[in-house]
């Protein structure tokens, strides 16, 4: 009988400690720099959670991770527009409950009206910015900086140009070549 009384406090202690609440976490799959400690720390303190970020180096890598079965590991992903529609239409992301995003209504209508992350009447993402597509050039070759991506099709540079090996390069090239006209919404829906 004494043995049971000695075990009961230990069982009670283990039970109470296992019932204690864990700090909620927010798991991200984002581009490098999107979870910078300079602003994540304040977010964690304000929201009482722990942010855990994983990084991707390309849109192809993001899609591979999601298709590889790890989609459920992430609460937030940050796809580029080149894969956002495919992610929304193939079930690799869940639709958003916009009632839980009170600031959604203050975003620029130009962003919230984009069809990239809308399918079957549901919203799968929140576009919030445009990203850069840098054009780096050799100043010894170009006395005057190029003013357009069209320089990539100048025959005098044939064999002397390289581009990022990523799906986003296809969409950038398609836009430069005018494939987004007359309907820019179709830019990411090539067949």
HUPEVEN-V609970 format. One record per pair of residues at least 12 apart in sequence whose ideal C-beta (glycine too) atoms are under 10 Angstrom apart, sorted by the first residue. I is the first residue (numbers start at 1). J is the second residue. Records with the same first field share a line. If there is no record, write none. Layout:
I = J ; J
This chain:
22 = 50
23 = 44 ; 48 ; 49 ; 50
24 = 47 ; 48 ; 49 ; 50 ; 75
25 = 44 ; 49 ; 50 ; 51 ; 52 ; 75
26 = 40 ; 43 ; 44 ; 47 ; 49 ; 50 ; 51 ; 52 ; 53 ; 74 ; 75 ; 76
27 = 50 ; 51 ; 52 ; 53 ; 54 ; 72 ; 73 ; 74 ; 75 ; 76 ; 77
28 = 40 ; 51 ; 52 ; 53 ; 54 ; 55 ; 74 ; 75 ; 76 ; 77 ; 78
29 = 53 ; 54 ; 55 ; 56 ; 61 ; 62 ; 65 ; 66 ; 70 ; 71 ; 73 ; 74 ; 75 ; 76 ; 77 ; 78 ; 79
30 = 53 ; 54 ; 55 ; 56 ; 62 ; 74 ; 76 ; 77 ; 78 ; 79
31 = 53 ; 55 ; 56 ; 57 ; 58 ; 59 ; 62 ; 78 ; 79 ; 80 ; 131
32 = 53 ; 55 ; 56 ; 57
33 = 53 ; 55
34 = 53 ; 55 ; 56 ; 76 ; 78
35 = 51 ; 52 ; 53 ; 54 ; 55 ; 76 ; 78
36 = 53
37 = 51 ; 53
39 = 51
40 = 52 ; 53
49 = 75
51 = 75 ; 76
52 = 73 ; 74 ; 75
53 = 74 ; 76 ; 78
54 = 70 ; 73 ; 74 ; 77
55 = 78
56 = 77 ; 78 ; 79 ; 80
57 = 166
58 = 80 ; 82 ; 83 ; 164 ; 165 ; 166 ; 167 ; 168
59 = 79 ; 80 ; 81 ; 82 ; 83 ; 84 ; 86 ; 87 ; 166 ; 167 ; 168 ; 171
60 = 82 ; 83 ; 165 ; 166 ; 167 ; 168
61 = 166
62 = 74 ; 77 ; 78 ; 79 ; 80 ; 83 ; 87 ; 92
63 = 79 ; 82 ; 83 ; 86 ; 87 ; 90 ; 92 ; 167
65 = 77 ; 92
66 = 79 ; 83 ; 86 ; 87 ; 90 ; 91 ; 92 ; 93
67 = 87 ; 90 ; 92
71 = 87 ; 91 ; 92 ; 93 ; 94
72 = 94
74 = 93
76 = 93 ; 125 ; 126
77 = 92 ; 93 ; 125
78 = 125 ; 128
79 = 92 ; 93 ; 116 ; 117 ; 124 ; 125
80 = 116 ; 131 ; 166 ; 167 ; 168 ; 171
81 = 114 ; 116 ; 117 ; 125 ; 127 ; 130 ; 131 ; 168 ; 171 ; 187 ; 188
82 = 116 ; 166 ; 167 ; 168 ; 169 ; 170 ; 171 ; 172 ; 187 ; 188
83 = 116 ; 166 ; 167 ; 168 ; 171 ; 188
84 = 114 ; 115 ; 116 ; 117 ; 118 ; 124 ; 125 ; 127 ; 188
85 = 114 ; 115 ; 116 ; 117 ; 118 ; 119 ; 124 ; 125 ; 185 ; 187 ; 188 ; 189
86 = 116 ; 167 ; 188 ; 189
87 = 116 ; 117 ; 119 ; 124 ; 125
88 = 115 ; 116 ; 117 ; 118 ; 119 ; 120 ; 122 ; 123 ; 124 ; 125
89 = 117 ; 118 ; 119 ; 120 ; 124 ; 189
90 = 119
91 = 119 ; 124
92 = 124
93 = 117 ; 124 ; 125
94 = 122 ; 124
95 = 117 ; 118 ; 119 ; 120 ; 121 ; 122 ; 123 ; 124 ; 125
96 = 117 ; 122 ; 123 ; 124 ; 125 ; 126
97 = 122 ; 123
98 = 112 ; 122 ; 123 ; 126
101 = 123 ; 126
103 = 126 ; 128
104 = 123 ; 126 ; 128
107 = 126 ; 127 ; 128
108 = 127 ; 128 ; 129
110 = 127 ; 130
111 = 126 ; 127 ; 128 ; 129 ; 130
112 = 126 ; 127 ; 128
113 = 127 ; 185
114 = 127 ; 184 ; 185
115 = 184 ; 185 ; 186 ; 188 ; 189
116 = 185 ; 187 ; 188
131 = 168
133 = 149 ; 163 ; 164 ; 168 ; 169 ; 171 ; 172 ; 175 ; 176
134 = 164
135 = 147 ; 148 ; 149 ; 151 ; 152 ; 163 ; 172
136 = 162
137 = 151 ; 157 ; 161
138 = 160
141 = 156 ; 157 ; 160
142 = 157
148 = 176
149 = 163 ; 172 ; 173 ; 175 ; 176 ; 177
150 = 176 ; 177
151 = 176
152 = 169 ; 172 ; 173 ; 176
153 = 173 ; 176 ; 177
167 = 188
170 = 188 ; 190
171 = 187 ; 188 ; 190
172 = 187
174 = 186 ; 187 ; 188 ; 190
175 = 187
